[in-house]
Each structure stands twice: as structure tokens, then as C-alpha cells.
Amino acid sequence: MKLHGENANPTIDAYIVRQGDSANVFSWQVAEQLRDAGLSVILHCGGGNIATQMRRAATSGARFAVVIGDNEAFAKVLGVKPLRESAEQQSLSIAQAINLIKVDG
């Protein structure tokens, strides 16, 4: 995890929210690729619907929520939603998501 300033809290780049059987499998692959790119990632492993998971993402301190449902898993895309600014969710490839999150970091 990245630290900004001495004694700072770790920065979480992305919190992965997922729903569905295919999404569960794909989310592990996504988490690994994001981490391999040097990003700090939390993969939601508890229960709850998307709205509950999004609330947890927002309170985690993460900068982005990465939303994966079965449709995204089949298309191999990610929903990427900034959590610290007002912006719309975007549908991106994994490489595009990595670039967006890194540039914004």
C-alpha cells in the first residue's frame, strides 16, 4: 500500500465490488492484475448486494470502486466509479482501468 506523508494512512486505490458467479471468478483475476500493476486493492469477500458493497467501498477510503457483475465478466470489462469526486461510472478494459487509476493517483 502506498503511504502519503510520514505516518499517513495507507491509500487504497480500488475496492472491487462483485455480484454473480462469473463475476466472482473474474474478480479474482482482476484483483491480481491490478495488484501486479502496483495498485492497492481490496476485493470484497463478504455478502451483500451491490448497494451494500458500494457503501463499504465508500467507507473503506478507496479512491475507486471497481464494479463487476456477470455481464462485465462475460465482456471482460470493468465498471470504474470514482469514490472521492463526483463523476460517472465508466465501462473500461482492465488496461484502461489501470491507466485511469494510476493517472488519478
C-alpha positions as CSV (number, residue, x, y, z in Angstrom):
1,M,0.0,0.0,0.0
2,K,1.2,3.5,-0.7
3,L,1.7,5.9,2.1
4,H,1.4,9.7,1.5
5,G,3.5,11.6,4.1
6,E,5.0,10.4,7.2
7,N,2.7,8.3,9.5
8,A,-0.1,8.6,6.9
9,N,-2.8,6.0,6.4
10,P,-2.3,3.6,3.5
11,T,-4.0,4.7,0.3
12,I,-6.4,2.1,-1.2
13,D,-6.6,2.6,-4.9
14,A,-9.6,0.3,-5.7
15,Y,-12.3,-1.6,-3.9
16,I,-13.7,-4.4,-6.0
17,V,-17.5,-4.9,-5.8
18,R,-18.9,-8.1,-7.3
19,Q,-22.2,-9.9,-7.9
20,G,-22.8,-13.2,-9.6
21,D,-21.0,-16.5,-10.2
22,S,-19.0,-15.4,-13.3
23,A,-18.2,-12.1,-11.6
24,N,-16.8,-13.9,-8.5
25,V,-14.3,-15.8,-10.7
26,F,-13.4,-12.8,-12.9
27,S,-12.9,-10.5,-9.9
28,W,-10.0,-12.6,-8.5
29,Q,-8.3,-12.3,-11.9
30,V,-8.9,-8.5,-11.9
31,A,-7.6,-8.1,-8.4
32,E,-4.4,-9.9,-9.3
33,Q,-3.8,-7.8,-12.4
34,L,-4.5,-4.6,-10.6
35,R,-2.1,-5.6,-7.8
36,D,0.5,-6.7,-10.4
37,A,0.3,-3.1,-11.8
38,G,1.2,-1.8,-8.4
39,L,-2.2,-0.8,-7.2
40,S,-3.6,-1.3,-3.7
41,V,-6.8,-3.4,-3.9
42,I,-9.5,-4.7,-1.6
43,L,-11.6,-7.5,-3.0
44,H,-15.0,-7.7,-1.3
45,C,-15.4,-11.2,0.1
46,G,-18.4,-10.7,2.3
47,G,-22.0,-10.9,1.4
48,G,-24.4,-8.2,0.4
49,N,-25.9,-6.7,-2.7
50,I,-24.2,-4.2,-4.9
51,A,-25.6,-1.2,-3.0
52,T,-24.3,-2.6,0.3
53,Q,-20.9,-3.3,-1.2
54,M,-20.7,0.2,-2.7
55,R,-21.4,1.6,0.8
56,R,-18.5,-0.5,2.1
57,A,-16.3,0.7,-0.7
58,A,-17.1,4.3,0.0
59,T,-16.3,3.9,3.7
60,S,-13.1,2.0,3.0
61,G,-11.3,5.1,1.9
62,A,-10.7,3.7,-1.5
63,R,-10.4,6.1,-4.4
64,F,-12.3,4.0,-6.9
65,A,-14.9,1.2,-6.8
66,V,-14.4,-1.4,-9.5
67,V,-17.8,-3.0,-10.2
68,I,-18.1,-6.4,-11.7
69,G,-21.3,-8.2,-12.5
70,D,-21.8,-11.3,-14.7
71,N,-22.3,-9.0,-17.7
72,E,-19.0,-7.3,-17.1
73,A,-17.3,-10.7,-16.5
74,F,-18.6,-12.1,-19.9
75,A,-17.5,-8.9,-21.7
76,K,-14.2,-8.7,-19.8
77,V,-14.8,-5.1,-18.8
78,L,-15.0,-3.3,-15.5
79,G,-17.3,-0.6,-14.2
80,V,-15.0,2.0,-12.6
81,K,-16.5,4.6,-10.3
82,P,-14.6,7.4,-8.6
83,L,-15.5,7.5,-4.9
84,R,-13.8,10.7,-3.9
85,E,-15.2,13.0,-6.6
86,S,-18.4,13.4,-8.4
87,A,-18.1,11.5,-11.7
88,E,-20.0,8.9,-13.7
89,Q,-19.1,5.2,-13.7
90,Q,-17.2,4.2,-16.8
91,S,-17.0,0.8,-18.6
92,L,-13.3,0.1,-19.2
93,S,-11.0,-2.7,-20.1
94,I,-8.6,-3.8,-17.4
95,A,-5.7,-2.0,-19.0
96,Q,-7.8,1.2,-19.3
97,A,-8.9,0.9,-15.7
98,I,-5.3,0.5,-14.6
99,N,-4.3,3.6,-16.5
100,L,-7.1,5.7,-15.1
101,I,-6.5,4.7,-11.5
102,K,-2.7,5.3,-11.9
103,V,-3.1,8.7,-13.5
104,D,-5.6,9.8,-10.8
105,G,-3.2,8.6,-8.1
